[in-house]
Amino acid sequence: MVDRPEVLAIIPARGGSKGIPRKNIRKFAGYPLLAYSIAAGKQAECVTRVIVSTDDEEIAAVARQYGAETPFLRPAEFAQDQSLDLPVFQHALRWLEEHAGYRPDVVVQLRPTSPVRPRGMVDEAVRLLLAHPEADSVRGVVPAGQNPHKMWRLDGAGGQMRPLLSVEGVPEPYNAPRQVLPPVYWQTGHIDAIRPATLLEKGSMSGDVILPLLLDPRYTVDIDNPSDWPKYEWLVYQGGLDMVTPGRQRRPLPDRVDLVVFDFDGVMTDNRVWVDQDGREMVAANRSDSYRLSHLMRAGVKAVVISTETNPVVAARCKKMRVPVIQNVPDKTVTLTAYLQENQIDPQHTVYLGNDINDIPCFPLVACAVAVADAQPEALREADLVLSENGGHGAVRELCEILLQRLQERS
């Protein structure tokens, strides 16, 4: 019997991020950013231990919540803006050997800023390294989006342009067709698998012999500034990627949708209410929501509103939209289950749009659970798809547009 290699995943997560304050524990698609890297380590078959190296007590607490170890706090001198990875990893390995007699066979780096990882990637990198004793490390790469053979340097004296690279046999690579130039690759932050001797004895994060792990470029994510955040959350929710996630795997919209179930407050309204001196309530709704919902229903997709409210304004608005409504519902799961059975609608052809914690129990009862952009954090975390529009400000229309587009593509 061959002993199982000891594979240590180290996640560097300092507390002093300047571009995005508290970046490592800020919620990304429902979970702290850090949690995605922890999940990548915890869910890998080959990884035997997951450690977060941080200088921050709050980050350490979040790391432990998601299953990582934090056996030490990183010294401040290794947690500065200009700190390199190498001393961080050397410190972790030396601390573990000195205090616990622990030395792994392979070290894996999982950067929090690359949270969108394909499942199985960590195991593939480790196996590749172990299969090649001559290799110092394995590094994740994707085909480069820009070819450096078409890049330039500026001459410091005269300001003239000089080609960055030359290619043997190609006199002017910057004028050559892309197809005749050597293929080039961009290193991503998804994965590095490194031998401890490379880190401790060679004093390098990569060593001399580096093997590539070719990744699907759709997973290329490096969160560096605030504008990256919504762009890559959209990728998580609507990119259709088979990625590692701290929670359950998100489900896509079904190919066929027969019914859309809507919550009312916070979905068809912005969750606010106006109350006059006699206790009468009014809400604000979005006309564009009802306009496209009518088109969706004419296309053959049924709709129903299930609400815990008893307010006449709910019934009045639904009557105006010609959408059936079930009010005064103490338990939405019971009502939804009964409605599906009574109307002989397959749950696998049903979509639910909600915004709050009382909608969450309904999510597993349908094929796809959708949340508005400003839903409660718990609902955002459990939803399969999160819209870009807020409740009462076009979220219903956005979902209708998505479903109508899919119907058009199928016809």
C-alpha positions in Angstrom: 0.0 0.0 0.0 1.3 3.4 -1.0 1.0 6.1 1.7 -1.2 9.0 0.8 0.8 12.1 0.1 0.4 14.9 2.5 -1.0 17.9 0.6 -1.3 21.2 2.3 -3.4 24.0 0.9 -2.4 27.5 2.0 -4.7 30.4 1.4 -3.0 33.8 1.9 -5.5 36.4 3.1 -4.2 39.5 4.8 -6.5 42.1 6.3 -5.1 45.3 4.8 -6.6 45.3 1.3 -6.6 48.9 0.0 -8.4 48.6 -3.4 -11.4 46.8 -1.9 -11.4 47.2 1.9 -12.0 43.9 3.8 -12.0 42.2 0.5 -11.3 38.7 1.7 -14.4 38.5 3.9 -16.7 40.6 1.8 -19.7 38.7 0.4 -19.2 37.4 -3.1 -22.2 35.7 -4.7 -23.6 35.0 -1.2 -20.4 33.9 0.6 -17.3 35.5 1.9 -14.7 35.7 -0.9 -12.3 33.6 1.2 -14.8 30.8 1.4 -14.5 29.8 -2.3 -10.7 29.1 -1.9 -11.4 27.1 1.3 -14.1 25.1 -0.5 -11.6 24.4 -3.3 -9.2 22.9 -0.8 -11.8 21.1 1.3 -13.5 19.5 -1.6 -10.3 18.3 -3.3 -9.8 14.5 -2.9 -6.0 14.9 -2.5 -5.8 17.8 -0.1 -5.2 16.7 3.5 -5.1 20.0 5.3 -6.3 23.6 4.6 -4.7 26.5 6.3 -5.4 30.3 6.0 -2.4 32.5 6.6 -3.7 35.8 7.8 -2.7 38.7 10.1 -6.3 39.5 10.9 -8.4 38.0 13.7 -11.8 38.6 12.0 -10.5 36.9 8.8 -9.3 34.0 10.9 -12.7 33.6 12.5 -14.4 33.5 9.1 -11.9 31.0 7.8 -12.6 28.7 10.7 -16.3 29.0 10.2 -15.9 27.6 6.7 -13.6 24.7 7.8 -10.0 26.0 7.4 -7.4 26.0 10.1 -5.7 29.1 11.4 -3.0 27.8 13.7 -1.1 31.1 13.7 -1.5 34.8 12.9 0.9 35.9 10.2 3.6 38.4 11.4 2.9 42.0 10.4 6.2 42.2 8.4 4.7 39.6 6.0 1.3 41.3 5.6 2.3 44.7 4.0 1.1 46.1 0.7 4.3 45.1 -1.0 4.7 41.7 0.7 5.7 38.8 -1.6 4.2 35.4 -1.5 7.5 33.6 -0.8 8.1 34.8 2.8 4.4 34.1 3.6 4.7 30.5 2.5 8.1 30.0 4.1 6.8 31.3 7.4 3.8 29.0 7.3 6.0 25.9 6.5 8.6 26.7 9.1 6.0 27.5 11.8 4.2 24.2 11.2 7.4 22.2 11.3 8.7 23.9 14.4 5.4 23.8 16.4 3.8 20.6 15.1 6.5 18.6 13.4 4.5 18.8 10.2 6.0 18.9 6.7 3.8 18.2 3.6 4.8 16.6 0.4 3.0 19.2 -1.7 1.9 22.8 -1.1 -1.0 24.2 -2.9 -1.6 27.9 -3.2 -5.3 29.0 -3.5 -5.6 32.8 -3.9 -8.9 34.2 -2.7 -9.0 36.7 -5.5 -9.6 33.9 -8.0 -12.7 32.4 -6.6 -14.2 30.9 -9.8 -12.5 27.5 -10.1 -13.5 24.4 -12.1 -14.2 21.4 -10.0 -11.4 18.8 -10.0 -8.8 21.5 -10.8 -6.8 21.1 -7.5 -6.6 17.3 -7.7 -5.5 17.6 -11.4 -2.7 20.0 -10.5 -1.4 17.8 -7.6 -1.5 14.6 -9.6 0.4 16.3 -12.4 3.2 17.4 -10.0 3.4 14.0 -8.4 3.6 12.3 -11.7 6.7 14.3 -12.7 9.4 14.1 -10.1 11.6 16.5 -12.2 9.1 19.3 -11.8 9.3 22.0 -9.1 5.8 23.2 -9.5 2.6 23.3 -11.5 0.9 26.6 -12.4 -2.5 27.2 -13.8 -2.5 29.0 -17.2 -5.0 30.0 -19.9 -4.3 31.1 -23.5 -3.3 34.8 -23.3 -5.8 37.3 -24.5 -3.1 39.6 -25.9 -0.1 38.4 -27.8 3.2 39.9 -26.4 4.8 39.5 -29.8 2.6 42.5 -30.8 3.7 44.6 -27.8 6.2 47.4 -27.7 8.7 49.1 -25.5 9.5 52.8 -25.7 13.1 53.8 -26.2 14.0 55.9 -23.1 16.3 58.3 -25.1 14.5 59.0 -28.3 11.0 57.7 -27.5 10.9 55.4 -30.4 9.0 52.1 -30.3 11.0 48.9 -30.0 9.4 45.4 -30.3 9.1 43.7 -27.0 9.9 40.2 -28.3 11.5 38.7 -31.4 10.6 35.4 -33.1 13.2 33.3 -35.0 12.3 33.1 -38.6 9.7 35.9 -38.4 11.4 39.3 -39.2 8.5 41.5 -38.1 6.3 39.5 -35.7 4.3 42.6 -34.8 3.1 42.7 -38.5 2.7 38.9 -38.8 -0.7 37.0 -38.6 -1.5 35.7 -35.2 -1.6 32.1 -36.5 2.2 32.1 -37.3 3.3 33.4 -33.9 4.1 31.0 -31.0 1.2 30.4 -28.7 1.5 32.2 -25.4 -0.2 31.7 -22.0 -1.2 33.8 -19.1 -0.8 32.6 -15.5 -3.9 32.8 -13.5 -4.3 32.9 -9.7 -6.4 29.8 -9.5 -3.8 27.2 -8.5 -0.1 26.6 -7.8 1.1 23.2 -6.7 4.7 23.5 -5.3 7.2 21.1 -3.7 8.2 22.3 -0.2 11.9 22.1 -1.2 11.2 24.6 -4.0 10.0 27.0 -1.4 12.5 26.4 1.4 15.6 25.3 -0.3 15.5 27.0 -3.7 13.8 30.1 -2.3 11.3 30.3 -5.1 7.5 30.1 -5.5 7.9 28.2 -8.8 11.5 26.8 -9.2 13.1 26.0 -12.4 10.9 23.3 -13.9 7.3 24.6 -14.1 4.5 22.5 -15.7 1.4 24.1 -17.0 -2.2 23.2 -16.0 -4.3 24.4 -18.9 -7.5 25.9 -17.7 -10.7 26.8 -19.5 -10.4 30.6 -20.0 -14.1 31.0 -19.0 -12.9 30.6 -15.4 -10.4 33.4 -15.7 -11.3 35.7 -12.7 -8.9 38.0 -10.8 -10.7 40.4 -8.5 -8.6 43.5 -8.2 -10.9 46.5 -8.1 -14.5 47.3 -7.2 -15.8 47.1 -10.8 -14.6 43.5 -10.9 -17.1 42.5 -8.2 -20.5 42.7 -10.0 -19.0 41.5 -13.3 -17.7 38.3 -11.8 -20.8 37.8 -9.6 -22.8 37.8 -12.8 -20.4 35.1 -14.1 -21.1 33.0 -11.1 -24.9 33.4 -11.3 -25.4 33.3 -15.0 -22.2 31.9 -16.6 -23.3 28.3 -16.4 -19.9 27.2 -15.0 -19.3 23.9 -13.2 -17.4 25.6 -10.4 -16.4 24.9 -6.8 -18.8 26.7 -4.4 -19.0 26.8 -0.6 -22.7 25.8 -0.8 -24.7 23.5 -3.0 -24.2 23.5 -6.7 -26.4 26.2 -8.4 -28.9 24.9 -10.8 -29.6 26.4 -14.3 -32.9 27.5 -15.5 -34.8 24.5 -16.9 -35.1 24.1 -20.7 -38.9 24.2 -20.3 -40.7 26.5 -17.9 -44.5 26.0 -17.4 -44.9 28.1 -14.2 -43.2 31.1 -12.5 -44.1 31.6 -8.9 -43.7 35.1 -7.5 -43.4 36.5 -4.1 -45.1 40.0 -3.9 -43.4 42.4 -1.4 -39.9 43.1 -2.4 -40.3 41.4 -5.8 -43.2 43.1 -7.5 -42.6 46.1 -5.2 -39.5 47.8 -3.7 -40.5 46.4 -0.3 -41.7 49.8 1.0 -45.2 50.7 2.1 -47.1 54.0 2.5 -49.6 54.1 5.3 -52.2 56.9 5.7 -53.9 58.1 8.9 -56.6 55.4 8.6 -54.2 52.6 8.2 -54.7 52.1 4.5 -51.5 50.9 2.8 -50.1 51.7 -0.7 -47.1 50.2 -2.5 -45.1 51.2 -5.6 -45.0 48.7 -8.5 -43.3 48.8 -11.9 -45.5 49.0 -15.0 -42.7 47.5 -17.1 -42.8 44.4 -15.0 -46.5 43.8 -15.7 -46.1 44.6 -19.4 -43.5 41.9 -20.0 -45.2 39.4 -17.6 -48.3 39.7 -19.8 -46.2 38.7 -22.8 -44.8 35.7 -20.9 -48.2 34.5 -20.0 -49.5 34.9 -23.6 -46.5 32.8 -24.6 -48.0 29.9 -22.5 -46.1 30.3 -19.2 -48.4 30.4 -16.2 -47.8 32.7 -13.3 -49.0 32.8 -9.7 -48.3 35.1 -6.7 -47.9 33.5 -3.3 -47.9 36.0 -0.4 -48.0 36.0 3.3 -49.8 39.3 3.2 -53.5 39.9 3.6 -53.5 43.5 2.3 -56.1 44.3 -0.4 -53.4 46.1 -2.3 -51.8 42.7 -3.2 -55.1 41.4 -4.6 -55.8 44.6 -6.4 -52.4 44.7 -8.1 -52.6 41.0 -9.1 -56.1 41.5 -10.5 -54.8 44.4 -12.6 -52.0 42.1 -13.9 -54.4 39.2 -14.4 -52.2 37.0 -12.3 -53.7 34.5 -9.8 -52.8 35.2 -6.2 -52.9 33.2 -3.0 -52.7 35.4 0.1 -52.5 34.9 3.9 -50.1 32.0 3.5 -48.4 31.0 6.8 -46.2 28.3 5.2 -45.4 28.9 1.5 -44.0 25.4 1.0 -47.4 23.8 1.9 -49.2 26.2 -0.5 -46.7 25.8 -3.3 -46.7 22.0 -3.1 -50.5 21.9 -3.1 -50.8 24.3 -6.0 -48.4 22.3 -8.1 -50.3 19.1 -7.4 -53.8 20.6 -7.9 -52.7 22.1 -11.3 -50.7 19.1 -12.3 -47.5 21.2 -12.9 -44.2 19.4 -12.7 -41.8 21.1 -10.2 -39.0 20.5 -12.6 -40.7 22.9 -15.0 -41.2 25.6 -12.3 -39.2 28.7 -11.4 -39.6 30.7 -8.1 -38.7 34.4 -7.7 -38.3 35.6 -4.2 -36.4 38.0 -2.0 -36.5 37.1 1.7 -35.8 34.3 4.1 -39.5 33.0 4.0 -39.0 32.2 0.3 -35.9 30.1 0.9 -37.8 26.9 2.0 -39.5 27.0 -1.4 -36.3 27.0 -3.4 -35.6 23.3 -3.2 -39.2 22.5 -4.4 -38.7 24.0 -7.9 -36.2 23.5 -10.7 -34.6 26.9 -10.3 -34.7 29.5 -7.5 -34.2 33.1 -8.5 -33.6 36.2 -6.3 -33.9 39.9 -7.0 -30.6 41.9 -6.8 -31.4 43.4 -3.4 -32.7 40.3 -1.8 -31.7 39.4 1.8 -28.2 37.9 2.1 -29.6 34.5 3.0 -31.8 34.4 -0.1 -28.9 35.5 -2.3 -26.7 32.7 -0.9 -29.3 30.0 -1.6 -30.6 31.3 -5.0 -29.5 29.5 -8.2 -29.8 32.8 -10.2 -29.6 36.4 -9.0 -31.0 39.1 -11.2 -29.3 42.4 -11.8 -32.4 44.5 -11.0 -33.9 45.2 -7.6 -37.4 44.2 -6.5 -40.0 46.7 -7.8 -37.4 48.2 -10.2 -37.6 45.8 -13.1 -36.6 42.5 -11.6 -39.8 40.8 -12.7 -39.3 42.2 -16.2 -35.7 41.0 -16.3 -36.7 37.4 -15.5 -39.5 37.6 -18.1 -37.1 38.8 -20.7 -34.7 35.9 -20.0 -37.5 33.4 -20.3 -39.0 35.0 -23.4 -35.5 35.0 -25.0 -35.1 31.3 -24.2 -38.6 30.6 -25.7 -37.6 32.4 -28.9 -34.3 30.5 -29.2 -36.2 27.2 -28.9 -38.8 28.1 -31.5 
